[in-house]
Amino acid sequence: MTYLFGPQVSNYLQGLSAEDIDKIEIDTTPGADLDAAGNAGIINIKLKKSTKKEFSLDLRSAVSKSRFWKVNENISAGFRSEKLILNGSLDYNTPHSFSRGSSGNSINSSGSVQQLTRENEKTFKVNYYTWRAGAAWQFLPKHDLGVNYHGYYDDFKSTRLSEISFTGPSAVNSSLYSSNNVREPYHYDSVSLTYTYNIDSLGKKVTADANYTVYRNFSDGLMTSTLQSMGSTVVTQLRSHQPGTIKITSFKTDAELPFTMFKMKTGIKWAEVNNGNQFVYSHPTEGNWEVDPSISNNFSYSEKIGAVYVTASKDFRTTSAAVGIRAEYTEVEGSFSQSIPVYNFSYTKLFPSLSIEQKIGDSHKLDISLSRRINRPAYADLNPVKWFVDPYFYFTGNPRLIPEIAWVYQINYSLKKKYIISLAYNQSKNYINRRLVIDNTQSIVSRSDNFGDYRRFDLTFSAPLKLTAFWNTQTFIDLSHTSYPISMINNDKLFKLYGINGTLQNTFQLPAGISATLQMTYFSSETRGIYKTAPTGFVDVGISKGFFNNKLDVVFSANDIFNSNRYKGISQSDMIDYYYNDRPYNQNFGISLKYHLGKALARSSSSKTEEQERL
C-alpha cells in the first residue's frame, strides 16, 4: 500500500515511469483485509517484476518548459540473485507551478455593503529530492525478510501576490496590496521491515510488517500588506514560524489459510500517531517582533488505532464469493496551548464487506460488491491555527471534526474483459469538506467542517476500440449525481447536481517504431463543498520512440496544449457570495530520455500505511 497526500501524490506519479507499470487496478469496495480508511476506493499500480538474475541500471532525464523550466533526473539500480534482491533509486524533480486568478465577495463594513475584488498570482518553486533503498533476503527456506527505506526532502518556496480593491459607499479609492512569501521545507523518512513465512506449498503463509515514519515541516513566512485609502498609506507585516513534526509507528500481521472447502485470511494491526505543531505569529513593534497571542497556538494531537479482521472466500463452478468483517478501535486526544480546551474521545466501528463474482459463459462477467468505509480527517483539517493567503482570506482546521462513515455499493458488468459498465452508489454520513464563513474582521475563513448526509451515484462506461490497424482508442465516460445539504441563512438546502466526465485516448502506431497518443479530457460542473464548479477540459499529446534495440527511450510530451484548464467556482450558499476563477499555467512541453543497462530492473516491495495518507 502506498498512501500519499496532496502534492506528494503528484510528485510520486511524475517520478513513476510508464514502462515500469504492468497494470493498474481500481477497487472501489476493498475487502476487510485492507484498512477501512477512504471512501473512494484504492488504486493498485502493479509494477513489472523480473525473475532474471544479474545487475540492472536505469538512467532517466527529462526537461520541460511551462511558465518555468523544469527537470526530472532519476537513477534506479537493482540486483537479483537466487536468494537476495537489492534495489535503490535517487530522483530530483522540480515541479514548479504558476497561476493567476481572481476572486471576490461582499462584506459588511460599518453598516454598509462593500464589494471586495481580488486579483492574485501564485508562484510555487519546488526542488524535490527523493531516495529509496530496499532489500529482500530469503535467509532460510520458506522464510523471507525485507527492509525498505523511503526518504525525501521537499524544498518548497511560495509567493502569493494579491491586489484587493474595495468598492462601496465607504470604500472610495481604497485598495490593498499583499505579498506573502513562505519558505516551507519538508523532511520525510520512513523505514519498514517485512517478514514472511511460507508455511506450505498450498499457499499458507504468515506475514508481519513494522513501519516507522517521521515527517518534519519547518515553515517561515512574511506577509506584507499596503493599504491605500483617501491619499493615506498604511503598511503592516505579519511574520510566521510554524515548525511541526508527525511520528507514525505501526505494526500488523496477517495469515493466509487456504483450506479444502474455502480460503481464510485474518490479521491484526496497531498504529500510533503523534502530531505536534507550533504556530507563532508576530508583528513588528518599535524595531522588535512581538508575538501576537490571539492567533498563535500550539497544536498537539495523538491517535491510536487497533484493528482485527477475518475474511473467507470460496470458488464454485462459475461463482466466487468473499465475505469479511473488520473491527477498528480508535482513541484520540488533542490539546492546545490556549483558548481551546483539551478534547479526547474513543470509538469502535465494524466494517463488513461482501463481493460476488458471477461468470456467464466465456464472455460475460458480473461483479457485485459492498463495503463500509471510514474517512478520518487529515491532520491539517484538525488543526485550528490560521494559514493566511492575504489579510482577507485564510484557511483553518476544526478540532471538532468527526470521521465520515460511508457505505459503498457497486455492480460491474464486463464483456470479453474489455467493455465495462459500472454502477456505484456512495452513502456517507458526516461528509467532510470545506465551508466558508466571515469572521469579525470581515475576512473569509475556509474551514474544515462536517456536512450532513452525502449521496452519489456514478454510472461509468469503459470501452477500447480498434479503429484501424494502427489506431486504437480507449473511451471512458462517467455520469454522476451528487447531493448533500449546505447551510443557508434561514435553513439548510439540498445541494444536488448531475455531472458528466469523460476521457478519449487515441493511440497510434506509426512507421519507424514511433508511437503517438492524443488524449482529450472533459469535466462538467461538479460539487465541491459549498461550491459549484464550472466545466473545464484539456488536451494532451505524446510521441515516443525506442533506439538501440529499445535500450534508449525518447518521449516528447505536450500537456494542456491549448492552456484551457480552469478552476472556477461560485458559492451556492446565500450566507456568502464568494467566487473564484483560477487560471493555472498547465501548458507544458517536454522531452525525456531513458537508457537501460543490464537485465530487467528488480523492483522494491515497499509499503506504506493508511496513517501516512493523512499527512
ZAMAR-482929 format. One line per field, with one value per residue (C-alpha): x, y, z. Coordinates in Angstrom, 1 decimal. Each point is the difference from the previous one (the first is absolute). Layout:
// ZAMAR-482929
u <- X  ...
v <- Y  ...
w <- Z  ...
//
This chain:
// ZAMAR-482929
u <- 0.0  1.4  -1.9  0.9  -1.8  -0.5  3.1  1.9  -2.3  0.8  3.7  -0.1  -1.8  2.2  3.0  -1.6  0.9  -2.8  2.1  0.4  -3.7  -1.5  -3.7  -2.2  -2.9  -2.8  -1.9  -2.8  -1.2  3.2  -0.4  0.4  3.7  0.9  -0.3  -3.5  1.2  -1.1  -3.5  1.1  1.9  3.5  2.2  2.5  2.9  1.7  3.6  1.8  2.1  3.0  1.1  3.3  3.3  2.8  0.3  -2.1  0.0  -2.4  1.0  -2.8  0.2  -2.9  -0.3  -3.2  -1.1  -3.1  0.1  3.3  2.6  -0.4  2.2  -0.3  3.1  -0.1  2.4  -1.3  2.0  -0.7  1.7  -1.6  1.5  -1.7  -0.6  0.7  -1.6  1.5  -1.4  0.3  -0.8  0.8  -2.3  0.2  -3.2  -0.9  -3.9  -0.2  -3.4  -1.6  -3.5  -2.0  -3.5  -2.8  -2.5  -2.4  -2.9  -2.2  0.9  -1.9  2.2  -1.3  -3.6  0.4  0.6  3.3  1.3  3.4  1.8  3.3  2.5  2.8  3.1  1.4  3.6  1.2  3.7  0.7  3.2  -1.0  2.6  -1.1  2.0  -0.9  1.9  -1.3  1.1  -1.7  1.8  -1.0  2.1  -1.5  -2.3  -3.5  1.2  0.4  1.1  -0.4  1.0  -0.9  0.9  -1.6  1.0  -0.5  0.8  -2.5  1.6  -3.2  -0.2  -3.2  -0.8  -3.6  -0.8  -3.4  -1.5  -3.3  -2.4  -2.9  -3.1  -2.9  -1.2  2.8  2.8  0.7  3.5  1.1  2.1  2.4  3.1  1.2  3.2  0.2  3.4  0.4  2.9  -1.2  2.5  -1.5  2.1  -1.3  1.5  -1.7  1.4  -1.9  0.9  -1.9  0.3  -1.7  -0.4  -1.2  -1.4  -0.7  -0.5  -3.7  0.3  -0.1  2.2  0.4  1.3  1.0  0.7  1.4  0.2  1.5  -0.5  1.1  -1.2  1.5  -1.1  1.8  -2.0  0.9  -1.9  -0.4  -3.2  0.3  -3.2  -0.3  -3.4  -0.6  -3.2  -0.9  3.6  1.5  2.2  0.2  2.5  -0.4  2.1  -0.7  2.8  -0.7  2.1  -1.7  2.1  -1.8  0.8  -2.1  1.2  -1.8  0.7  -2.0  0.1  -2.1  0.0  -2.1  -0.6  -1.3  -1.5  -1.4  -2.1  -1.6  -3.4  0.9  2.8  0.3  2.1  0.3  2.2  0.6  1.4  1.1  0.9  1.0  0.2  1.5  -0.4  1.5  -0.3  1.2  -1.5  1.6  -1.2  1.7  -0.3  2.8  -0.1  2.6  2.7  -0.8  -2.4  -2.7  -2.0  -3.7  -1.6  -3.5  1.0  3.0  -0.5  1.5  -1.9  0.8  -1.9  0.3  -1.9  0.0  -1.7  -0.3  -1.6  -0.8  -1.6  -1.0  -1.1  -1.1  -0.3  -1.2  0.0  -2.8  -0.3  -0.9  -0.4  2.5  -1.0  2.0  -1.3  1.8  -0.2  2.4  -0.2  2.0  0.5  1.0  1.2  0.6  1.4  0.6  1.3  0.9  2.1  -2.8  -3.7  -1.1  -0.7  1.6  -2.2  0.1  -2.3  0.1  -2.2  -0.3  -1.4  -0.7  0.7  -1.6  0.6  -1.5  0.9  -1.5  1.3  -2.2  1.3  -2.5  1.5  3.5  -0.7  -2.2  0.7  -2.0  1.5  -2.0  1.8  -0.6  2.1  -0.2  2.8  1.3  1.5  2.0  0.9  3.5  2.2  0.0  -3.8  0.0  2.5  -1.9  2.9  -0.2  1.8  -0.2  -0.2  -0.4  -1.6  -3.5  0.3  1.3  -0.4  -0.5  -0.8  -2.6  0.9  -3.6  -0.2  -1.4  0.8  -2.0  -1.7  -1.1  -1.7  1.3  -1.9  1.1  -1.2  2.3  -0.8  2.9  -0.1  3.0  2.1  0.1  -3.4  -1.1  -3.1  0.0  -2.7  1.2  -1.8  1.7  -2.0  1.9  -0.7  1.9  1.4  3.3  0.8  0.7  -2.5  0.3  -0.8  0.8  1.7  -0.3  2.8  -2.0  2.5  -1.0  0.7  0.2  -0.5  -0.2  -3.5  -2.4  -3.0  -3.0  -0.8  1.8  -1.4  1.6  -0.9  2.6  -0.7  3.2  0.8  3.4  0.7  3.0  -0.4  2.4  -0.9  2.7  3.2  1.9  -2.6  -1.5  -2.3  -1.0  -3.1  -1.1  -3.2  -1.4  -3.6  -0.6  -2.5  1.1  -2.0  0.6  -1.3  1.7  -0.8  -2.2  -1.0  -3.5  0.5  2.1  -0.6  0.8  2.8  -0.3  1.5  0.3  3.4  1.9  3.7  1.8  3.3  0.8  3.5  1.3  3.1  1.7  2.7  1.9  2.8  3.6  -1.1  -1.6  -2.9  -2.3  -2.8  -2.7  -2.2  -3.0  -1.5  -3.2  -1.6  -3.4  -1.2  0.6  -0.7  2.9  -1.3  -2.1  1.3  -1.4  3.0  0.0  0.6  3.6  2.1  3.4  2.0  3.3  2.2  3.1  2.5  2.5  2.6  2.5  3.7  2.8  -2.2  -2.3  2.8  -0.6  -3.6  -0.7  -3.3  -1.4  -3.1  -2.2  -2.6  -3.0  1.1  -2.7  0.5  -3.7  -0.2  -1.7  -1.1  -3.2  -2.7  -2.7  -1.6  -3.5  -0.7  -1.7  2.1  3.0  0.2  3.7  1.2  3.4  1.6  3.5  1.9  2.9  2.8  -0.2  1.2  3.2  2.4  2.7  2.4  1.3  2.8  0.3  2.9  0.0  3.0  -0.1  -3.0  -3.4  0.0  -0.6  -2.9  -0.5  -2.9  -0.2  -3.2  -1.6  -2.8  -3.4  1.1  2.6  -2.8  -1.2  3.2
v <- 0.0  3.4  2.8  3.6  3.3  3.2  1.1  -3.1  -2.1  2.1  -0.1  -3.8  -0.6  2.4  -2.0  -3.3  -1.1  -1.4  -2.9  -1.3  -0.6  -3.4  0.9  2.3  -1.3  2.0  -1.4  2.3  -2.5  -1.5  -3.1  -0.2  -1.0  3.6  3.1  1.4  3.5  1.9  -0.1  0.4  -3.3  -1.2  0.3  -2.8  0.7  -3.3  0.4  -2.4  -2.7  -1.9  -3.5  0.4  0.2  2.5  3.8  2.6  3.8  2.6  3.7  2.4  3.7  2.4  3.7  2.0  3.5  1.6  3.3  -1.2  -2.5  -3.3  -3.0  -3.6  -2.1  -3.6  -2.9  -3.4  -3.1  -3.6  -3.3  -3.5  -3.3  -3.2  1.1  3.7  3.1  3.4  3.2  3.7  3.3  3.7  2.6  3.8  1.8  3.7  0.1  3.8  1.5  3.4  1.2  3.2  0.5  2.2  -0.3  2.2  0.3  2.5  1.2  2.1  2.9  2.7  -0.9  0.2  -2.7  0.1  -2.2  -1.5  -0.9  -1.9  -0.5  -2.4  -1.9  -3.1  -1.2  -3.4  -0.8  -3.6  -2.0  -3.5  -2.7  -3.6  -3.1  -3.6  -3.1  -3.6  -3.5  -3.4  -3.1  -3.6  -0.8  -3.5  -2.2  1.4  3.0  3.5  3.3  3.4  3.5  3.2  3.6  3.0  3.6  3.3  3.7  2.4  3.5  2.0  3.8  1.9  3.6  1.2  3.5  1.5  3.3  0.5  2.8  1.2  1.7  1.4  3.2  -0.1  -1.4  2.7  -0.5  -2.6  -2.9  -2.5  -1.6  -3.1  -2.1  -3.3  -1.8  -3.4  -2.4  -3.4  -2.9  -3.5  -2.9  -3.6  -3.3  -3.3  -3.5  -3.3  -3.5  -3.0  -3.7  -2.8  -3.7  -2.2  -2.9  -2.4  -0.4  0.4  3.7  0.2  2.9  2.5  3.6  2.6  3.7  2.8  3.6  3.2  3.4  3.5  3.1  3.4  3.3  3.3  2.9  3.7  2.8  3.7  1.7  3.8  1.9  3.6  1.7  3.1  2.0  3.7  1.0  -1.8  -3.1  -2.5  -2.9  -3.0  -3.2  -3.4  -2.5  -3.8  -2.8  -3.4  -3.1  -3.3  -3.7  -3.1  -3.4  -3.2  -3.5  -3.0  -3.8  -2.5  -3.8  -2.1  -3.7  -1.6  -3.4  -1.8  -3.1  -2.7  1.7  3.7  2.5  2.1  3.0  1.7  2.7  2.7  3.5  2.7  3.6  3.0  3.6  3.0  3.4  3.2  3.4  3.4  3.1  3.3  3.3  3.3  3.7  2.6  2.3  2.8  -2.0  -3.3  -2.9  -0.5  -3.2  0.3  -2.4  0.4  -2.0  -2.0  -3.5  -3.5  -3.0  -3.4  -3.1  -3.7  -2.9  -3.7  -2.5  -3.7  -2.3  -3.7  -1.7  -3.3  -0.8  -3.2  -0.8  -2.9  -0.9  -1.9  -1.1  3.4  2.0  1.5  1.6  1.7  1.3  1.8  2.2  2.4  1.6  3.2  1.7  3.7  2.1  3.8  2.8  3.6  2.9  3.7  2.5  2.5  0.8  -3.4  -2.7  -3.5  -2.6  -3.7  -2.8  -3.6  -2.2  -3.5  -0.6  -3.1  -0.1  -3.0  -0.7  -2.4  -0.7  -2.5  -0.8  -1.8  -1.2  -0.4  -2.0  0.8  3.7  1.4  0.7  1.7  1.4  1.2  1.5  2.1  1.2  2.4  2.6  2.8  3.3  1.4  3.7  0.9  1.4  3.5  -0.1  -0.3  2.8  3.2  2.4  2.5  -0.3  3.4  0.6  3.7  2.1  -0.7  -3.7  -2.9  -3.7  -1.7  -3.5  -1.2  -2.2  -1.0  -1.8  -3.5  -2.8  -0.6  -3.4  -1.4  -3.0  -0.6  -2.2  -1.0  -2.2  -0.7  -1.7  -0.9  -1.4  -1.8  1.5  3.3  1.7  1.0  1.7  0.8  1.4  1.3  1.6  1.8  0.8  1.9  1.6  3.0  0.9  2.0  3.0  3.7  2.6  3.8  2.4  3.7  0.8  3.2  1.7  -0.6  -2.6  -3.1  -3.1  -3.4  -2.5  -3.7  -1.2  -2.9  0.3  -2.2  -3.2  -0.4  -1.9  -0.7  -2.2  -0.8  -1.8  -0.6  -1.4  -1.2  -1.4  -0.5  0.1  -1.0  2.4  -0.9  -2.2  2.9  2.0  -1.1  2.0  -0.3  1.8  0.6  1.8  0.7  1.2  1.0  1.5  1.5  1.5  1.2  2.9  3.4  2.8  2.9  3.1  -1.4  -3.7  -2.7  -0.8  -3.2  0.7  -2.4  -0.1  -2.3  -0.3  -1.6  -0.6  -1.7  -0.9  -1.1  -1.4  -0.7  -2.1  -0.1  -2.5  1.9  -1.1  -0.3  -1.2  3.3  0.0  3.0  0.8  2.7  0.3  2.3  0.5  1.8  0.7  1.5  2.0  -1.7  0.5  1.0  0.7  3.1  0.7  -0.8  -0.2  1.0  -2.5  -0.4  -2.2  -0.4  -1.9  -1.9  -1.5  -2.2  -1.7  -2.7  -2.1  -2.6  -0.1  -2.5  -3.0  1.9  0.7  3.7  1.4  3.6  1.6  3.4  1.2  3.0  0.5  2.3  1.2  2.7  1.1  -0.5  -1.5  2.2  -0.2  2.1  -0.2  2.1  -0.5  -1.5  1.2  3.4  0.4  1.1  0.9  -1.0  -0.9  -1.0  -0.3  -1.5  -0.3  -2.5  0.1  -3.7  0.2  -2.0  -1.3  -2.5  -2.7  -3.0  -2.5  -3.3  -2.4  -3.6  -2.2  -3.6  -2.3  1.1  2.1  -1.7  1.9  1.0  -1.4  3.0  0.8  2.9  0.2  1.7  2.5  1.4  1.0  2.6  1.9
w <- 0.0  -1.0  1.7  -0.7  0.3  -2.1  -2.0  1.0  -2.2  -3.0  0.7  0.4  -3.2  -2.0  1.2  -1.1  -3.5  -2.1  -1.3  3.5  0.4  -0.6  0.7  2.0  2.1  1.6  3.0  1.2  2.6  1.6  2.2  3.8  -0.3  -1.0  2.1  0.2  -0.6  -3.2  -1.5  -3.6  -0.4  -0.6  -3.2  -0.3  -2.3  -0.7  -1.2  -2.3  1.8  -1.2  0.9  -1.9  1.9  -0.4  0.4  -1.7  -0.3  -1.3  -0.7  -0.8  -0.7  -0.9  -0.7  -0.6  -0.4  1.4  1.7  1.4  -1.2  1.9  0.2  1.3  0.4  1.2  0.5  1.0  0.6  1.0  0.6  0.2  1.0  1.0  3.6  0.0  -1.6  0.3  -1.5  0.4  -1.8  0.2  -1.5  -0.4  -1.2  -0.4  -0.3  0.0  -0.6  -0.7  -0.1  -0.2  1.3  1.3  2.7  2.0  2.3  1.9  3.5  2.5  1.2  2.4  -0.9  -3.8  -2.5  -2.0  -2.8  0.5  -3.3  0.0  -2.8  1.0  -1.2  1.5  -0.7  1.5  -0.4  1.1  0.1  0.8  0.9  0.7  0.7  0.5  1.0  0.6  0.5  0.0  1.4  0.2  3.0  0.5  -2.1  0.3  1.9  -1.7  1.6  -1.7  1.0  -1.9  0.6  -1.7  0.6  -1.6  0.4  -1.4  -0.2  -0.6  -0.5  -0.8  -0.8  0.0  -1.3  0.5  -1.1  1.8  -0.9  2.0  -1.6  1.9  1.8  2.6  -2.1  -2.6  -1.6  2.5  -0.8  1.7  -1.4  1.7  -0.5  1.9  -0.3  1.6  0.3  1.0  -0.2  0.7  1.2  -0.2  1.1  0.1  0.7  -0.2  1.0  -1.5  0.9  -1.9  1.0  -2.8  1.9  -2.8  -3.7  0.3  0.6  3.8  1.1  2.8  -0.5  2.5  -0.8  2.2  -1.2  1.5  -1.6  1.0  -1.9  0.8  -1.3  0.7  -1.3  0.1  -1.7  -0.3  -1.1  -0.9  -0.6  -1.3  0.4  -2.1  0.8  -0.5  -0.6  3.0  0.1  2.8  -0.1  2.3  0.3  1.5  0.5  0.5  1.4  -0.3  0.9  0.1  0.5  -0.6  1.1  -1.0  1.3  -1.2  0.1  -1.7  -0.6  -2.4  -0.5  -3.2  0.7  -3.1  0.9  -2.1  -0.1  0.3  0.5  3.2  0.8  3.3  1.6  2.6  -0.2  2.5  -0.8  2.0  -1.3  1.8  -1.6  1.4  -1.6  1.3  -1.7  1.0  -1.6  0.7  -0.9  -0.2  3.0  0.6  -1.9  1.6  -0.9  2.6  0.2  -0.7  2.6  -1.6  -3.1  1.3  1.4  0.5  -1.3  1.4  -1.2  0.6  -1.5  0.6  -2.3  0.6  -2.6  -0.4  -3.0  -1.5  -3.6  -1.7  -3.7  -2.1  -3.6  -1.6  -3.6  -1.5  3.2  2.5  3.3  2.8  3.3  2.8  3.0  1.5  3.5  0.6  3.4  -0.1  3.0  -0.6  2.2  -1.0  2.0  -0.6  1.8  0.4  -0.4  -1.2  2.6  -0.2  -1.7  0.0  -1.2  -1.2  -2.2  -1.4  -3.5  -2.0  -3.7  -1.9  -3.6  -2.6  -3.6  -2.5  -3.5  -2.5  -3.3  -2.8  -2.8  -1.2  -0.9  2.8  3.7  2.7  3.2  3.0  3.1  3.0  2.9  2.9  0.1  2.3  -1.0  2.9  -0.2  -1.3  2.8  -1.5  -0.1  3.8  0.7  1.0  -0.8  -2.8  -3.4  -1.6  -3.7  0.5  2.8  -1.3  -0.6  2.1  0.5  3.3  1.3  2.4  3.0  0.4  -3.3  0.3  -2.5  -3.1  -0.2  -3.4  -1.6  -3.5  -2.4  -3.5  -2.9  -3.0  -3.2  -2.4  -3.5  -1.3  2.8  -2.0  0.0  3.5  1.4  3.7  2.4  3.3  3.0  2.9  3.1  2.6  3.4  1.3  -3.4  0.4  -2.2  0.4  1.0  -0.4  2.8  0.6  3.3  2.1  -2.1  -3.2  -1.2  -1.9  2.0  -1.8  2.8  0.1  1.0  0.0  -2.3  0.2  -1.9  -3.3  -3.0  -3.3  -3.0  -2.7  -3.3  -1.9  -3.4  -1.2  -3.5  -2.1  -3.8  -2.8  -2.8  -2.4  0.0  1.5  1.9  3.4  2.3  3.7  1.0  3.6  1.0  3.5  0.5  3.6  2.4  3.3  2.9  3.6  2.1  0.3  2.5  -1.0  2.0  0.9  -0.4  -1.6  -3.7  -1.9  -2.5  -2.9  -3.4  -3.0  -1.6  -2.9  -0.3  -2.9  -1.5  -3.5  -0.5  -3.5  -0.6  -3.4  -1.1  -2.7  -2.3  1.2  3.4  1.1  2.4  0.5  2.4  -0.1  3.1  0.5  3.5  1.0  3.4  0.3  3.0  3.3  3.7  2.3  3.5  -0.4  -3.5  -3.4  -2.4  -3.6  -2.9  -1.1  -2.4  -1.5  -2.7  0.4  -2.7  0.1  -2.4  0.9  -1.8  1.1  -1.2  0.3  0.3  2.3  2.5  -0.5  0.2  -1.2  0.9  -1.0  1.9  -0.2  2.8  -0.1  -3.4  -0.3  3.7  0.5  3.4  2.6  3.6  0.4  2.7  1.7  3.4  0.0  3.5  0.6  3.1  -2.1  -3.7  -0.5  -3.5  -1.4  -3.4  0.0  -3.2  0.5  -2.6  -0.8  -3.6  0.1  -2.8  0.9  -1.2  2.0  -0.6  1.8  -0.5  1.4  0.7  1.0  0.6  1.0  3.1  3.4  1.7  3.6  2.0  2.3  1.8  1.9  2.4  0.0  2.6  -2.4  -2.4  2.5  0.0
//
